[in-house]
Amino acid sequence: MTEITIEIIKNHPKYQELVSSRSRYAWTLSVLMLLVYYTFIMIIAFKPELLAIPLYNGSVISVGIPIGITIILFSFLLTGLYVRRANSKYDLLLEELNADIKK
């Protein structure tokens, strides 16, 4: 790829839309995940007794186990949301950009 081609792509409005949209969405999902994760870690650090409550009377499993599993599943959900957006919106923008550049 030549420097001229790179400059044409970087200055194209669809490329700029793709980069800003993807960046904004990725940061939003990242902040969400970090909020959930660090909230869990802060509870472990400062109020561990909340996570040590048994699920039911005589249970060996505490509340912390399902919450931890839920956090892992939440990360899978966020990954799925990103992939869905990438496959629908970002790939479409990329195809349109390629078509415009080839003209």
Protein Blocks (a to p, Z undefined) as FASTA:
>chain_A
ZZklmmmmmmpmklmmmmmmmmmmmmmmmmmmmmmmmmmmmmmmmmmmlmmpcfbghiab
dfklmmmmmmmmmmmmmmmmmmmmmmmmmmmmmmmmmmmmmZZ
